[in-house]
Amino acid sequence: MVYVDVIWIPTNEIIYHSSLYIGGSESKYYILEALVYPDYAGYVVPSGGIYEEGTELTVTAYAYEGYVFDHWSGDVSGSEPSIDVTMNSNISLVANFVAEPTEHYNLYTNVEPLGSGYITLSPSGGYYEDNTEVTLTAHAYEGYIFDHWSGDVSGSSATTQIIMDSDKNVVAHFVEVATPVVSVEITRPKAGYLYVKDAYSLPRVAKSSAFVIGPITINVSADSPHGIKRVDFYIDGEYLGSDNIYPYEYRLNVRSIGVHNITVVAYDWDDSTASDYVSAFVFNLMPRKYERSGVLKGKIIDGNRMLLRKGLGGVNITVISMDNSSFVKTVHSRRIPLLNKGRYSIRLDPGRYMVIVSAPGYNTVEKQVKIIAKKTTRENFYLSPI
């Protein structure tokens, strides 16, 4: 025979008193009550029941997603999810759960070299919940460009993403932009101006092209801290010639009725380059008609008599064209005493020349000169005795 007494108390706790009489003997049974707090945070195994006195049980708490077990309360205590109980009385226990704490991670960023740029983060902050996707963007300061990422991301795009599932370290690498060393500009002809027979130009008449009637001397301004080695001239990609003596120029005298691209490339002694170009409409039906020679003239002076500027007569003056190696011309300085002694004058086509001056008993002198159409180039040479 089993009879159970149920007693209600103000706390809503239920107390069971059970007795079982079997074959004249008494067996006692007790109630295990297992509760969960908060509701739906997890469950307990076993979840409750009636057990014979002395029964040993292992009660285990299991958390649902988003929660973790925290501790036991009621008739038991402890912080381990599994606990052993012996049914020597009614037992009421509560498995207490708490919301699972969200992991947070640090995102550490650096730039190389220092002062070359900076990194922006979206979302900002640098401290993120687990599995947050963060967008990183590299920004270069003036004089630098972004090159690549290293650390926990890679790639060469300035914008990249990273998933924060642990602490991360990211480095943005920048490289210095090489400042152009060589500067070059075509100063003549200029787009929008009209040039007639290389003699003069009219005010601006258009925007996109220069207008050239007859030949034109292409003038170039070039500079470099390493010095200009030479300037090459091209028309429509075809090489015309070079100039290595300031002012840098080339006389364009080709038969043409049409638009051409005039390009110049400047080289310095460090082999750095720079280029410039201009579009020009060239109208030139008879190139030879407008060609004019230039004059090289000066005086050969005795280096021992420099103050008196005493001229040396009969000195060999050899002129070699640097544009046409087959052209060689030799003249002698005048022997006439007084004012004309040692003077020379040579008419040459426009271009670059090597002038070699030599005389018995004197050191030979060499110099590069440039002859410009319809102009006189003056060069004096001082010869020192051997």
Sine and cosine of phi, psi and omega as CSV:
sin_phi,cos_phi,sin_psi,cos_psi,sin_omega,cos_omega
0.00,0.00,0.73,-0.68,0.06,-1.00
-0.85,-0.52,0.76,-0.65,0.12,-0.99
-0.68,-0.73,0.67,-0.75,-0.12,-0.99
-0.88,-0.48,0.78,-0.63,0.08,-1.00
-0.99,-0.11,0.76,-0.65,0.03,-1.00
-0.92,-0.40,0.84,-0.54,-0.03,-1.00
-0.89,-0.46,0.83,-0.56,0.05,-1.00
-1.00,-0.05,0.75,-0.66,0.03,-1.00
-0.83,-0.56,0.30,-0.95,-0.11,-0.99
-0.84,0.54,-0.45,0.89,-0.02,-1.00
-0.99,0.15,0.10,1.00,-0.02,-1.00
0.92,0.39,0.24,0.97,0.06,-1.00
-0.98,0.19,0.71,-0.70,-0.03,-1.00
-0.97,-0.22,0.78,-0.63,0.03,-1.00
-0.89,-0.45,0.82,-0.57,-0.03,-1.00
-0.96,-0.29,0.71,-0.71,0.13,-0.99
-0.89,-0.45,0.92,-0.40,-0.11,-0.99
-0.85,-0.53,0.62,-0.78,0.10,-1.00
-0.62,-0.79,0.68,-0.74,0.00,-1.00
-0.80,-0.60,0.79,-0.61,0.00,-1.00
-0.93,-0.36,0.91,-0.41,-0.02,-1.00
-0.80,-0.60,0.86,-0.51,0.04,-1.00
0.83,0.56,0.64,0.77,0.04,-1.00
0.99,0.16,-0.07,1.00,0.02,-1.00
-0.95,-0.31,0.33,-0.94,-0.04,-1.00
-0.93,-0.37,0.80,-0.60,0.13,-0.99
-0.91,-0.40,0.69,-0.73,-0.03,-1.00
-0.97,-0.26,0.60,-0.80,0.02,-1.00
-0.79,-0.61,0.57,-0.82,-0.02,-1.00
-0.77,-0.63,0.37,-0.93,-0.06,-1.00
-0.99,-0.15,0.73,-0.68,0.18,-0.98
-0.97,-0.23,0.88,-0.48,0.04,-1.00
-0.92,-0.39,0.86,-0.51,-0.02,-1.00
-0.90,-0.44,0.85,-0.53,0.00,-1.00
-0.89,-0.46,0.30,-0.95,0.00,-1.00
-0.81,-0.59,0.69,-0.73,0.08,-1.00
-0.68,-0.73,0.76,-0.65,-0.12,0.99
-0.97,0.26,0.18,-0.98,-0.01,-1.00
-0.84,0.54,0.60,-0.80,0.08,-1.00
0.91,0.42,0.27,0.96,0.05,-1.00
-1.00,0.08,-0.33,0.94,0.00,-1.00
0.03,-1.00,-0.28,-0.96,0.01,-1.00
-0.50,-0.86,0.23,-0.97,-0.07,-1.00
-0.82,-0.57,0.65,-0.76,0.07,-1.00
-0.82,-0.57,0.84,-0.55,-0.14,0.99
-0.93,0.36,0.40,-0.92,-0.08,-1.00
-1.00,0.06,0.04,1.00,0.00,-1.00
0.66,-0.75,0.05,-1.00,0.02,-1.00
0.51,-0.86,0.00,-1.00,0.03,-1.00
-0.95,-0.32,0.80,-0.59,-0.08,-1.00
-0.78,-0.63,0.56,-0.83,0.04,-1.00
-0.93,0.38,0.54,-0.84,-0.01,-1.00
-0.81,0.59,0.70,-0.71,0.03,-1.00
1.00,-0.01,-0.10,1.00,0.01,-1.00
-0.91,0.41,0.74,-0.67,0.04,-1.00
-0.99,-0.17,0.76,-0.65,-0.05,-1.00
-0.77,-0.63,0.53,-0.85,0.20,-0.98
-0.95,-0.31,0.88,-0.47,-0.02,-1.00
-0.97,-0.26,0.77,-0.63,-0.07,-1.00
-0.82,-0.57,0.71,-0.71,0.05,-1.00
-0.99,-0.17,0.70,-0.71,0.01,-1.00
-0.84,-0.55,0.74,-0.68,-0.04,-1.00
-1.00,-0.05,0.58,-0.82,0.18,-0.98
-0.99,0.14,0.22,-0.98,-0.03,-1.00
-0.85,0.53,0.73,-0.69,-0.01,-1.00
0.99,-0.10,-0.07,1.00,0.00,-1.00
-0.76,-0.66,0.33,-0.94,0.13,-0.99
-0.70,-0.72,0.53,-0.85,0.04,-1.00
-0.92,0.39,0.63,-0.78,-0.04,-1.00
-0.90,-0.43,-0.82,0.58,-0.01,-1.00
-0.22,-0.98,0.23,-0.97,0.11,-0.99
-0.99,-0.13,0.50,-0.87,0.14,-0.99
-0.58,-0.81,0.01,-1.00,-0.10,-1.00
0.99,-0.10,-0.79,-0.61,-0.01,-1.00
-1.00,0.08,0.00,1.00,0.02,-1.00
-0.73,-0.68,0.19,-0.98,0.06,-1.00
-0.54,-0.84,0.23,-0.97,0.01,-1.00
0.68,-0.73,0.27,-0.96,-0.04,-1.00
-0.88,-0.47,0.03,1.00,0.07,-1.00
-1.00,0.05,0.61,-0.79,-0.05,-1.00
-0.91,0.41,-0.36,0.93,0.05,-1.00
-0.93,-0.36,0.69,-0.73,-0.02,-1.00
-0.62,-0.79,0.58,-0.81,0.01,-1.00
-0.99,-0.14,0.70,-0.71,0.04,-1.00
-0.74,-0.67,0.47,-0.88,0.08,-1.00
-0.88,-0.47,0.79,-0.61,-0.12,-0.99
-0.99,0.15,0.97,0.24,0.09,-1.00
-0.97,-0.25,0.04,1.00,0.05,-1.00
-0.27,-0.96,0.15,-0.99,0.13,-0.99
-0.92,0.40,0.70,-0.72,-0.04,-1.00
-0.82,-0.57,0.79,-0.62,0.12,-0.99
-0.87,-0.49,0.85,-0.53,-0.04,-1.00
-0.76,-0.65,0.42,-0.91,0.01,-1.00
-0.79,-0.61,0.82,-0.58,0.12,-0.99
-1.00,-0.01,0.90,-0.44,-0.05,-1.00
-0.99,-0.17,0.78,-0.62,0.00,-1.00
-0.89,-0.45,0.40,-0.92,0.10,-0.99
-0.76,-0.66,0.41,-0.91,0.03,-1.00
-0.87,0.50,0.68,-0.73,-0.03,-1.00
-0.90,0.43,0.82,-0.57,-0.01,-1.00
-0.91,0.41,0.68,-0.74,0.02,-1.00
-0.98,0.18,0.76,-0.65,0.04,-1.00
-0.95,0.32,0.60,-0.80,0.07,-1.00
-0.83,-0.56,0.58,-0.82,-0.05,-1.00
-0.74,-0.68,0.45,-0.89,0.02,-1.00
-1.00,-0.07,0.65,-0.76,0.13,-0.99
-0.93,-0.38,0.94,-0.35,-0.01,-1.00
-0.99,-0.14,0.76,-0.65,-0.02,-1.00
-0.82,-0.57,0.54,-0.84,0.06,-1.00
-0.57,-0.82,0.30,-0.95,0.09,-1.00
-0.82,-0.57,0.52,-0.85,0.08,-1.00
-0.73,-0.69,0.75,-0.66,-0.14,0.99
-0.97,0.25,0.26,-0.96,-0.03,-1.00
-0.86,0.51,0.72,-0.69,0.03,-1.00
1.00,0.10,0.15,0.99,-0.04,-1.00
-1.00,-0.04,-0.28,0.96,-0.02,-1.00
0.06,-1.00,-0.21,-0.98,0.01,-1.00
-0.49,-0.87,0.19,-0.98,-0.06,-1.00
-0.83,-0.55,0.71,-0.70,0.14,-0.99
-0.95,-0.31,0.52,-0.85,-0.05,-1.00
-0.86,-0.51,0.64,-0.77,0.08,-1.00
-0.68,-0.73,0.90,-0.43,-0.04,1.00
-0.92,0.39,0.41,-0.91,-0.05,-1.00
-0.98,0.19,0.11,-0.99,0.09,-1.00
0.82,-0.58,-0.81,0.58,-0.04,-1.00
1.00,-0.01,-0.02,1.00,0.02,-1.00
-0.71,-0.71,0.89,-0.45,-0.24,-0.97
-0.74,-0.68,0.45,-0.89,0.13,-0.99
-0.93,0.37,0.39,-0.92,0.01,-1.00
-0.82,0.58,0.68,-0.73,0.06,-1.00
0.94,0.33,0.24,0.97,0.11,-0.99
-0.95,0.32,0.72,-0.70,0.09,-1.00
-1.00,-0.02,0.80,-0.59,-0.03,-1.00
-0.89,-0.45,0.72,-0.70,0.07,-1.00
-0.99,-0.15,0.81,-0.58,0.02,-1.00
-0.95,-0.32,0.70,-0.71,0.05,-1.00
-0.78,-0.63,0.79,-0.61,0.01,-1.00
-1.00,-0.06,0.73,-0.68,0.02,-1.00
-0.85,-0.53,0.80,-0.60,-0.03,-1.00
-1.00,-0.02,0.60,-0.80,0.16,-0.99
-0.99,0.17,0.22,-0.98,-0.02,-1.00
-0.85,0.53,0.72,-0.69,0.00,-1.00
1.00,-0.08,-0.04,1.00,0.00,-1.00
-0.74,-0.67,0.35,-0.94,0.16,-0.99
-0.72,-0.69,0.51,-0.86,0.03,-1.00
-0.93,0.37,0.62,-0.79,-0.03,-1.00
-0.90,-0.44,-0.83,0.56,-0.02,-1.00
-0.24,-0.97,0.22,-0.98,0.09,-1.00
-0.98,-0.19,0.44,-0.90,0.17,-0.99
-0.59,-0.81,0.11,-0.99,-0.07,-1.00
1.00,-0.10,-0.80,-0.60,-0.04,-1.00
-1.00,0.02,0.05,1.00,0.17,-0.98
-0.72,-0.70,0.28,-0.96,0.02,-1.00
-0.59,-0.81,0.14,-0.99,0.03,-1.00
0.88,-0.48,0.18,-0.98,-0.06,-1.00
-0.91,-0.42,0.06,1.00,0.08,-1.00
-0.98,0.18,0.66,-0.75,-0.05,-1.00
-0.92,0.39,-0.32,0.95,0.04,-1.00
-0.89,-0.45,0.74,-0.68,0.00,-1.00
-0.54,-0.84,0.21,-0.98,-0.01,-1.00
-0.84,-0.54,0.42,-0.91,0.05,-1.00
-0.56,-0.83,0.61,-0.79,0.06,-1.00
-0.99,-0.12,0.81,-0.59,-0.08,-1.00
-1.00,0.05,0.99,0.10,0.08,-1.00
-0.94,-0.33,0.11,0.99,0.09,-1.00
-0.17,-0.99,0.11,-0.99,0.11,-0.99
-0.89,0.46,0.65,-0.76,-0.07,-1.00
-0.81,-0.59,0.52,-0.85,0.10,-1.00
-0.82,-0.58,0.79,-0.62,-0.05,-1.00
-0.73,-0.68,0.68,-0.73,0.04,-1.00
-0.82,-0.57,0.78,-0.62,0.11,-0.99
-0.99,-0.14,0.82,-0.57,-0.03,-1.00
-0.97,-0.24,0.74,-0.67,0.03,-1.00
-0.87,-0.50,0.41,-0.91,0.07,-1.00
-0.82,-0.57,0.52,-0.85,-0.02,-1.00
-0.96,0.26,0.68,-0.73,0.04,-1.00
-0.99,0.16,0.81,-0.58,0.00,-1.00
-0.93,0.38,0.85,-0.53,0.05,-1.00
-0.96,0.27,0.79,-0.62,0.00,-1.00
-0.81,0.59,0.79,-0.61,-0.04,-1.00
-1.00,0.04,-0.64,0.77,-0.05,-1.00
-1.00,-0.09,0.71,-0.70,0.13,-0.99
-0.87,-0.49,0.64,-0.76,-0.01,-1.00
-0.53,-0.85,0.60,-0.80,0.00,-1.00
-0.50,-0.86,0.71,-0.70,0.13,-0.99
-0.98,0.18,0.91,-0.41,-0.02,-1.00
-1.00,-0.07,-0.24,0.97,0.03,-1.00
-0.34,-0.94,0.82,-0.57,0.03,1.00
-0.98,0.18,0.42,-0.91,0.05,-1.00
-0.95,-0.32,0.60,-0.80,0.01,-1.00
-0.84,0.54,0.72,-0.70,0.07,-1.00
1.00,-0.10,-0.07,1.00,-0.03,-1.00
-0.93,-0.38,0.44,-0.90,0.02,-1.00
-0.96,-0.27,0.78,-0.63,0.00,-1.00
-0.88,-0.48,0.76,-0.65,-0.07,-1.00
-0.87,-0.50,0.88,-0.47,0.09,-1.00
0.78,0.62,0.52,0.86,0.07,-1.00
0.88,0.48,0.24,0.97,-0.08,-1.00
-0.98,-0.18,-0.61,0.79,-0.05,-1.00
-0.39,-0.92,0.21,-0.98,0.04,-1.00
-0.79,-0.61,0.51,-0.86,0.03,-1.00
-0.99,-0.14,0.32,-0.95,-0.01,-1.00
-0.84,0.54,0.17,-0.98,-0.08,-1.00
-0.82,0.58,0.80,-0.60,-0.01,-1.00
-0.86,-0.50,-0.26,0.97,0.01,-1.00
-0.41,-0.91,-0.01,-1.00,-0.05,-1.00
-0.92,-0.38,-0.61,0.79,-0.22,-0.98
-1.00,0.03,-0.50,0.86,-0.12,-0.99
-0.70,-0.72,0.37,-0.93,0.19,-0.98
-1.00,0.03,0.42,-0.91,0.05,-1.00
-0.87,-0.50,0.84,-0.55,-0.11,-0.99
-0.83,-0.56,0.82,-0.57,0.11,-0.99
-0.92,-0.39,0.87,-0.49,-0.06,-1.00
1.00,0.07,-0.31,-0.95,0.02,-1.00
-0.96,0.27,0.26,-0.97,0.03,-1.00
-0.55,-0.83,0.70,-0.72,0.12,-0.99
-1.00,0.00,0.89,-0.45,0.01,-1.00
-0.99,0.16,0.90,-0.45,0.02,-1.00
-0.98,-0.22,0.67,-0.75,-0.07,-1.00
-0.75,-0.66,0.70,-0.72,0.16,-0.99
-0.97,-0.24,0.83,-0.55,-0.03,-1.00
-0.66,-0.75,0.58,-0.82,-0.03,-1.00
-0.46,-0.89,0.47,-0.88,0.07,-1.00
-0.28,-0.96,0.59,-0.80,0.07,-1.00
-0.90,0.44,-0.31,0.95,0.03,-1.00
-1.00,-0.05,-0.04,1.00,-0.04,-1.00
1.00,0.04,0.56,-0.83,0.00,-1.00
-1.00,0.06,0.81,-0.59,0.01,-1.00
-0.99,0.13,-0.73,0.69,0.03,-1.00
-0.19,-0.98,0.26,-0.97,0.13,-0.99
-0.81,-0.59,0.82,-0.57,0.03,-1.00
-0.99,-0.12,0.59,-0.81,-0.03,-1.00
-0.89,-0.45,0.67,-0.74,-0.01,-1.00
-0.70,-0.72,0.50,-0.87,0.16,-0.99
-0.78,-0.63,0.87,-0.50,-0.06,-1.00
0.81,0.59,0.61,0.79,0.04,-1.00
1.00,0.09,-0.10,0.99,-0.01,-1.00
-1.00,-0.09,0.77,-0.64,-0.04,-1.00
-0.91,0.41,0.73,-0.68,0.03,-1.00
-0.97,-0.25,-0.72,0.70,-0.05,-1.00
0.17,-0.98,-0.03,-1.00,-0.03,-1.00
-0.73,-0.68,0.34,-0.94,0.08,-1.00
-0.63,-0.78,0.77,-0.64,0.01,-1.00
-0.87,-0.50,0.26,0.97,0.01,-1.00
-0.83,-0.55,0.75,-0.66,0.05,-1.00
-0.96,0.27,0.64,-0.77,-0.06,1.00
-0.96,0.28,0.62,-0.79,-0.07,-1.00
-0.99,0.12,0.84,-0.55,-0.06,-1.00
-0.38,-0.92,0.28,-0.96,0.06,-1.00
-0.53,-0.85,0.73,-0.68,0.00,-1.00
-1.00,0.02,0.93,-0.37,0.01,-1.00
-1.00,-0.01,0.90,-0.44,-0.05,-1.00
-0.62,-0.79,0.96,0.29,-0.04,-1.00
-0.88,-0.48,0.47,-0.88,0.07,-1.00
-0.96,0.29,0.83,-0.56,-0.09,-1.00
-0.28,-0.96,0.57,-0.82,0.27,-0.96
-0.68,-0.74,1.00,-0.04,-0.04,-1.00
0.24,-0.97,0.01,-1.00,-0.04,-1.00
-1.00,-0.05,0.71,-0.71,0.01,-1.00
-0.74,-0.68,0.46,-0.89,0.14,-0.99
-0.99,-0.16,0.89,-0.46,0.04,-1.00
-0.99,-0.14,0.85,-0.53,-0.06,-1.00
-0.83,-0.56,0.62,-0.78,0.10,-1.00
-0.81,-0.59,0.59,-0.81,0.05,-1.00
-0.79,-0.61,0.85,-0.53,0.00,-1.00
-0.98,-0.19,0.68,-0.73,0.04,-1.00
-0.88,-0.48,0.69,-0.72,0.13,-0.99
-0.98,-0.22,0.00,-1.00,-0.08,-1.00
-0.98,0.22,-0.05,1.00,0.12,-0.99
-0.98,-0.19,0.16,0.99,0.00,-1.00
0.90,0.44,0.36,0.93,0.19,-0.98
-0.99,0.13,0.46,-0.89,-0.07,-1.00
-0.74,-0.67,0.32,-0.95,0.16,-0.99
-0.45,-0.89,0.43,-0.90,-0.06,-1.00
-0.68,-0.73,0.33,-0.95,0.09,-1.00
-0.50,-0.87,0.36,-0.93,0.01,-1.00
-0.51,-0.86,0.33,-0.94,0.09,-1.00
-0.57,-0.82,0.60,-0.80,0.08,-1.00
-1.00,-0.02,0.72,-0.69,-0.07,-1.00
-0.65,-0.76,0.73,-0.69,0.16,-0.99
-1.00,0.02,0.88,-0.47,-0.09,-1.00
-0.94,-0.35,0.83,-0.56,0.08,-1.00
-0.88,-0.47,0.96,-0.27,-0.09,-1.00
-0.48,-0.88,1.00,-0.06,-0.08,-1.00
-1.00,0.09,-0.52,0.86,-0.05,-1.00
-0.79,-0.61,0.99,0.14,-0.09,-1.00
-0.82,0.57,-0.64,0.77,-0.12,-0.99
-0.94,0.34,-0.45,0.89,-0.09,-1.00
-0.87,0.50,-0.56,0.83,-0.11,-0.99
-0.98,-0.18,0.06,1.00,-0.05,-1.00
-0.96,0.28,0.69,-0.72,0.00,-1.00
-0.74,-0.67,0.55,-0.83,0.04,-1.00
-1.00,0.01,0.18,-0.98,0.08,-1.00
-0.85,-0.52,0.07,-1.00,-0.07,-1.00
-0.81,-0.59,0.71,-0.71,0.16,-0.99
-0.94,-0.34,0.85,-0.53,-0.02,-1.00
-0.57,-0.82,0.33,-0.94,0.00,-1.00
0.18,-0.98,-0.46,-0.89,-0.08,-1.00
-0.60,-0.80,0.62,-0.79,0.10,-1.00
-0.99,-0.11,0.86,-0.51,-0.16,-0.99
-0.89,-0.45,0.66,-0.75,0.06,-1.00
-0.93,0.36,0.85,-0.52,-0.04,-1.00
-0.90,0.45,-0.38,0.93,0.04,-1.00
-0.99,0.16,-0.26,0.97,-0.06,-1.00
-0.82,-0.57,0.70,0.71,-0.12,-0.99
-0.91,0.41,-0.61,0.79,-0.03,-1.00
-0.90,0.44,-0.59,0.81,0.02,-1.00
-1.00,0.07,-0.15,0.99,-0.03,-1.00
0.79,0.61,0.71,0.70,0.00,-1.00
-0.93,0.36,0.81,-0.59,-0.03,-1.00
-0.99,0.14,0.49,-0.87,0.07,-1.00
-0.94,-0.33,0.88,-0.48,0.00,-1.00
-1.00,0.00,0.40,-0.92,0.07,-1.00
0.95,0.30,0.29,0.96,0.00,-1.00
-0.98,0.20,0.68,-0.74,0.04,-1.00
-0.96,0.27,0.79,-0.61,0.06,-1.00
-0.84,-0.54,0.96,-0.28,-0.03,-1.00
-0.97,-0.26,0.79,-0.62,-0.02,-1.00
-0.91,-0.41,0.84,-0.55,0.00,-1.00
-0.88,-0.48,0.80,-0.59,0.01,-1.00
-0.94,0.33,0.74,-0.67,0.07,-1.00
-1.00,0.04,-0.16,0.99,0.05,-1.00
-0.99,-0.16,-0.39,0.92,0.00,-1.00
-0.65,-0.76,0.99,-0.12,-0.14,-0.99
-0.89,0.46,-0.28,0.96,-0.02,-1.00
-0.99,0.16,-0.20,0.98,-0.02,-1.00
-1.00,0.00,0.88,-0.47,0.07,-1.00
-0.68,-0.74,0.75,-0.66,-0.01,-1.00
-0.69,-0.73,0.70,-0.71,-0.01,-1.00
-0.82,-0.57,0.75,-0.66,0.09,-1.00
-0.75,-0.66,0.07,-1.00,0.02,-1.00
-0.80,-0.60,0.53,-0.85,0.06,-1.00
-0.95,0.32,0.46,-0.89,-0.09,-1.00
-0.93,0.36,0.54,-0.84,-0.02,-1.00
-0.98,-0.18,-0.09,1.00,-0.08,-1.00
-0.90,0.43,0.78,-0.62,-0.06,-1.00
-0.89,0.45,0.05,-1.00,0.03,-1.00
0.90,0.43,-0.78,-0.62,-0.21,-0.98
-0.93,0.37,-0.54,0.84,-0.11,-0.99
-1.00,0.00,-0.17,0.99,-0.07,-1.00
-0.90,0.44,0.77,-0.64,0.02,-1.00
1.00,0.05,-0.10,1.00,-0.02,-1.00
-0.99,0.15,0.41,-0.91,0.03,-1.00
-0.56,-0.83,0.36,-0.93,0.06,-1.00
-0.46,-0.89,0.78,-0.63,-0.04,-1.00
-0.73,-0.69,0.78,-0.63,0.09,-1.00
-1.00,-0.04,0.79,-0.61,-0.09,-1.00
-0.69,-0.72,0.43,-0.90,0.14,-0.99
-0.94,0.35,0.45,-0.89,0.04,-1.00
-0.84,0.55,0.64,-0.77,0.01,-1.00
0.44,-0.90,-0.19,-0.98,-0.02,-1.00
-0.95,-0.30,0.64,-0.77,-0.05,-1.00
-0.66,-0.75,0.49,-0.87,0.18,-0.98
-0.97,-0.22,0.84,-0.54,-0.01,-1.00
-0.96,-0.28,0.82,-0.57,-0.01,-1.00
-0.90,-0.44,0.86,-0.51,-0.04,-1.00
-0.91,-0.41,0.82,-0.58,-0.05,-1.00
-0.61,-0.80,0.52,-0.85,0.04,-1.00
-0.43,-0.90,0.56,-0.83,0.02,-1.00
-0.84,0.54,0.73,-0.68,0.04,-1.00
1.00,0.09,0.03,1.00,-0.02,-1.00
-0.80,-0.61,0.45,-0.89,0.08,-1.00
-0.95,0.30,0.65,-0.76,0.01,-1.00
-0.96,0.29,0.62,-0.78,0.00,-1.00
-0.86,-0.52,0.70,-0.72,0.05,-1.00
-0.84,-0.55,0.58,-0.82,0.02,-1.00
-0.42,-0.91,0.63,-0.78,0.08,-1.00
-1.00,0.01,0.67,-0.74,0.03,-1.00
-0.71,-0.70,0.30,-0.95,0.05,-1.00
-0.83,-0.56,0.73,-0.69,0.03,-1.00
-0.96,-0.27,0.79,-0.61,-0.01,-1.00
-0.93,-0.36,0.65,-0.76,-0.04,-1.00
-0.83,0.55,0.72,-0.69,0.08,-1.00
0.89,0.46,0.38,0.93,0.03,-1.00
-0.76,-0.65,0.40,-0.92,0.03,-1.00
-0.97,-0.25,0.81,-0.59,0.06,-1.00
-0.98,-0.22,0.84,-0.54,-0.06,-1.00
-0.97,-0.25,0.79,-0.61,0.03,-1.00
-0.64,-0.77,0.86,-0.52,0.14,-0.99
-0.99,-0.15,0.57,-0.82,0.00,-1.00
-0.85,-0.53,0.75,-0.66,0.02,-1.00
-0.95,-0.31,0.88,-0.48,-0.02,-1.00
-0.98,-0.22,0.80,-0.60,0.03,-1.00
-0.99,-0.17,0.64,-0.77,0.00,-1.00
-0.89,0.46,0.50,-0.87,0.05,-1.00
-0.96,0.29,0.00,0.00,0.00,0.00
